[in-house]
Amino acid sequence: MTIPLKSAVELEAMRVSCRMAAEVLAEVAAAVRPGVTTGELDALARRLIEGRRARPSFLGYRKYPAAMCISVNDEVIHGIPGRRVVQPGDVVSLDVGVLKGGFHGDCATTVMVGVTDPDVIRLVEATRRALAAAVAAARPGGRLSDVSHAVQGIAEASGCSVVRDFVGHGVGRHLHEDPQIPNYGKPGRGPVLKPGMTLAIEPMVNLGGGAVRVLDDGWTVVTKDGRPSAHFEHTVAVLGENVEVFTVS
């Protein structure tokens, strides 16, 4: 495994692409409401990205057909936007990547649309807190599995399950780089976190069991038990004495 270490110049370029990704994500999240289609949200994301003279990282990636991934309710990740209409009570996960200046920024959030079910609220808030804990664990000199362990600890303490079949990843000149970042594991293992590492940390947490399957479209990942899932993601950089979240608007 070769984990790329970015120079100061490369880190600054990544700050730009990541800030754009965060801005786009925030605008699309604000547009999520009952009656909007996932295709309309995707079209908005594409306009916002191209309006910044950037490119959607996902569009055409391994033939993926859209600018962003939009996953609803039991869809975990990689949902393909289309004619689906957002309904009251839905949980909508939005995942966007932006390529600018040769570097990718990658981030995700989950939006609750008039959700009143306390179990679903618990799921989404636990996933949000799992991301925060994972980011805090990405300290220079620590181990990669410290990040993984932080996600698992928060998720399972909240009565939820982590998805084990899909992982976070390094990000930079390529959308997916080493290392892979599972959302489970014992602490103190794996590569040492070094300044210059840039990581896309992305808890994927299910209200029911952690088992998932891929639909016939070859992309959409759903929970096997049909219960809801939530997904949050930040691109972060390990620096000399701390970790910086790059995907902030």
Buried (B, 14 or more C-beta within 10 A) or exposed (E): EEBBBBEEEBBEBBBBBBBBBBBBBBBBBEBBEEEBBBBBBBBBBBEBBEEBEBBBBBBEEEEBBBBBBBBBBBBBBBBBBEEBEBEEBBBBBBBBBBBBEEBBBBBBBBBBBEBEEEEBEBBBBBBBBBBBBBBEBBBBEBBBBBBBBBBBBBBBEBEBBBBBEBBBBBBBBEBBBBBBBBBBBEBEEBEEBEBBBBBBBBBBBBBBEBEBEBEEEEBBBBBEBEBBBBBBBBBBBBBEEEBBBBBBE
